[in-house]
């Protein structure tokens, strides 16, 4: 089944249009209907988008929600507000805190220090 579909798709993922190296048989989890063979990355992302949009707007409204996001991105691609985010492009200097060893590590080290070492003869 997968090989037949992949052959019909000329070996290309219908989403990213790249040659499929790691194929995944995409299907609807509600109905079981097979949709197509996707590359593993697009199959993973499609599932994430589906779950996130279902959480945002509820089941059955995901497609309209995703279309609205795409339209929003297209509209704002040219920055019609002409406003730049205040900290965009600024490099932040973050001070990294030194990691503190866990209590277990500290206690183990103390025990090892107290143990007398056997001398080799």
N, C-alpha and C positions, 0 to 999 in steps of 0.2 A: 504494500500500500504506500509506504513512505517513498520507495524508489520510483513508483509510478508517478506520484505527485511531484516529486523532485524533478523527474524527467520533463513533465508538463511545464514546470516553472523554469526550464533550461538551467537548472542548478542554482538559480538566483533566489535570494530572500525577497519576498514581495514587499517588505517594509524598507529595508536599507539598500536593496538592489545590489548587494555584494554576493560573491560566490559563497555558497554555504559549505563551510568546512565541518562544523559540528551541527548536524541537523536535529531539529526538534519538531515533533508532530504536534502542531497547535490544534487545540480543540476547545469547544465550549464546555465548561465544567457543569453547566446546568442541563444541557441537552445531550451532550456526548458527541455532537456533530463535529467532524473533522473539518477545519477551515483550510489549512495549508501546511506546508513544511516551512518553518522559519529557521533562521540561524539561532543558535542558543542564546546569544545576547539579546536579539529582538524578542524572542519568546519570553525571556526573563523580564524584560522591560515592559512588554505588553501586559503581562500578569500584574506587575507592580502598578502600572497606570490604571488598570481595571479595578484593582482593589482600592487604590487611593481615591479614585473618582466615585466609587460606590460608597465609600465612607463619607465623602464630601456631600453628595447629593442624593444618596439612596439608590437602591437597585432600580434599573429601568431608565434612569436619566443620565447615565454615564456619557453616552455619545454626544448629547447636546452640551454637556459640561466641557468635554474635551474640545469640541468645535469652538465653543466660546473662548477657551483659553488660547487656541490657535489664532482666532480673530483678534483677540486682545494683543497677542505678541506681534501680529502683523501690523496692527494699528500703531503700536508704540515703538516699532523698530526704528523709526526716523526721529524719535524723541519729540513729539508734538508739544509737550509741555515746556521744552527748552530749559529744563531744570536738571542739574546734575546732583546726584547724591553727595552730601557734604564730605564724606570721607573717602569717596571713590578715588582710587589711584594712590592713596597715601599708604606708605609702608608703615606698618605698626611694628614697633620694637617691643617684643614681648620678653619679659624676664621669666626665664624658666626656673621654677623652684627645683631645688635639688631633691631627688627622691629619697624619702626616708625609708630605711629598711623596715620590713615588717617585724612585729614583736617576736614572731617565731624565729626569724633569722638572728635577731639580737640575742635572744635567749640561747639559741643553739651555739652561737659563737662564744658566749660566756661559759657555757658548759665545756666546750672544747678547750678553751684556754685554761680552765681549772684542772682538767684531766692531766695526770702525769704522763709524760711520753715514755714509751719503752725504748730503751737504748739498744742499738744493734751492737753485737759483739763481733 
